[in-house]
Amino acid sequence: MSTSATHDQRIAKLTFAGVYPHYVTKVETKGRTKEELHQVIEWLTGFNNKKLQELIKEKVTFEEFFERATLNPNAHLITGMICGYRIEEITTPLTKKARYLDKLIDELAKGKKMEKILRGS
């Protein structure tokens, strides 16, 4: 499967605040915590809990969210399949970043150990 600029634009327009509750529900129903979710998000983006809450309140789009993020230098180590896409083959930048986040949250929900999720940090 390949992504396109159109796919990237659909992701760009989504608000982080609209998707965030789904992330929380996903991890909590699998026995993980919101604090662990925030740890994963902070590892990928550099956003601490206070900044994350500001971005949610501001209703930033995914495009704005990732423009403001400082992506972890080890993010390229996130590989595998998510949402039908092989992450390492995604060429559209925003889609790749969004799928990095999806993959980390998926790993958290599946019970993977935090040190493995955070790719050696």
C-alpha positions as CSV (number, residue, x, y, z in Angstrom):
1,M,0.0,0.0,0.0
2,S,1.3,3.4,-0.8
3,T,0.2,6.7,0.7
4,S,-0.4,9.9,-1.3
5,A,-0.4,13.6,-0.8
6,T,-4.2,13.4,-0.6
7,H,-3.9,10.9,2.3
8,D,-1.4,13.3,3.9
9,Q,-3.9,16.1,3.6
10,R,-6.7,14.1,5.3
11,I,-4.4,13.4,8.2
12,A,-3.2,17.0,8.3
13,K,-6.8,18.3,8.8
14,L,-7.6,15.9,11.7
15,T,-7.4,17.6,15.1
16,F,-5.2,16.0,17.7
17,A,-7.9,16.7,20.3
18,G,-10.4,14.7,18.3
19,V,-8.2,11.6,18.2
20,Y,-6.6,11.8,21.6
21,P,-9.6,10.4,23.5
22,H,-9.4,7.3,21.3
23,Y,-5.8,6.8,22.2
24,V,-6.6,7.0,25.9
25,T,-9.5,4.5,25.5
26,K,-7.3,2.1,23.5
27,V,-4.5,2.0,26.0
28,E,-6.7,2.0,29.1
29,T,-9.0,-0.8,27.9
30,K,-5.8,-2.9,27.5
31,G,-4.7,-2.2,31.1
32,R,-2.2,0.6,30.4
33,T,-2.3,4.1,31.8
34,K,-2.8,7.6,30.5
35,E,0.6,8.4,32.1
36,E,2.2,5.7,30.0
37,L,0.5,7.1,26.9
38,H,1.9,10.5,27.7
39,Q,5.4,9.0,28.2
40,V,5.2,7.5,24.7
41,I,3.9,10.8,23.1
42,E,6.6,12.8,24.9
43,W,9.3,10.4,23.7
44,L,8.2,10.8,20.1
45,T,7.3,14.5,20.1
46,G,9.1,16.1,23.0
47,F,5.7,17.4,24.4
48,N,5.4,17.1,28.1
49,N,2.0,16.7,29.7
50,K,1.5,20.4,30.2
51,K,2.3,21.2,26.5
52,L,0.1,18.3,25.4
53,Q,-2.9,19.7,27.3
54,E,-2.3,23.1,25.7
55,L,-2.3,21.6,22.2
56,I,-5.5,19.7,23.0
57,K,-7.1,22.8,24.3
58,E,-6.0,24.7,21.3
59,K,-7.4,22.0,19.0
60,V,-4.4,21.9,16.8
61,T,-4.5,19.8,13.7
62,F,-2.1,16.9,13.2
63,E,-0.2,19.0,10.8
64,E,0.3,21.7,13.4
65,F,1.0,19.1,16.1
66,F,3.9,17.6,14.2
67,E,5.2,20.9,12.9
68,R,5.6,22.0,16.6
69,A,7.1,18.6,17.6
70,T,10.7,17.8,17.9
71,L,10.7,14.3,16.6
72,N,12.9,11.9,18.6
73,P,16.1,11.1,16.7
74,N,15.4,7.4,17.1
75,A,11.9,7.6,15.5
76,H,13.4,6.0,12.4
77,L,13.7,2.8,14.4
78,I,9.9,2.5,14.5
79,T,9.2,-0.1,11.8
80,G,6.5,-2.7,11.0
81,M,2.9,-2.7,9.9
82,I,0.2,-0.3,11.1
83,C,-3.2,0.4,9.6
84,G,-2.2,-1.7,6.6
85,Y,1.0,0.3,5.9
86,R,4.6,-0.7,6.3
87,I,6.0,2.3,8.2
88,E,9.4,2.2,6.6
89,E,7.9,2.4,3.1
90,I,5.7,5.5,3.8
91,T,7.1,8.5,1.8
92,T,4.7,11.3,2.8
93,P,6.2,13.0,5.8
94,L,3.1,13.8,7.8
95,T,1.6,10.3,7.3
96,K,4.8,8.7,8.4
97,K,4.9,10.8,11.6
98,A,1.3,10.0,12.4
99,R,1.9,6.3,11.8
100,Y,4.9,6.4,14.1
101,L,2.6,7.6,16.8
102,D,-0.1,5.0,15.9
103,K,2.5,2.2,16.1
104,L,3.8,3.3,19.5
105,I,0.3,3.5,20.9
106,D,-0.5,0.1,19.4
107,E,2.6,-1.4,21.0
108,L,1.6,0.1,24.3
109,A,-1.9,-1.3,24.0
110,K,-0.5,-4.7,23.1
111,G,1.5,-4.8,26.4
112,K,5.0,-4.3,25.0
113,K,7.6,-3.3,27.6
114,M,8.1,0.5,27.7
115,E,11.9,0.2,27.1
116,K,11.2,-1.6,23.8
117,I,8.5,0.9,22.8
118,L,10.9,3.8,23.5
119,R,13.6,2.3,21.2
120,G,16.5,2.2,23.6
121,S,16.1,5.7,25.2
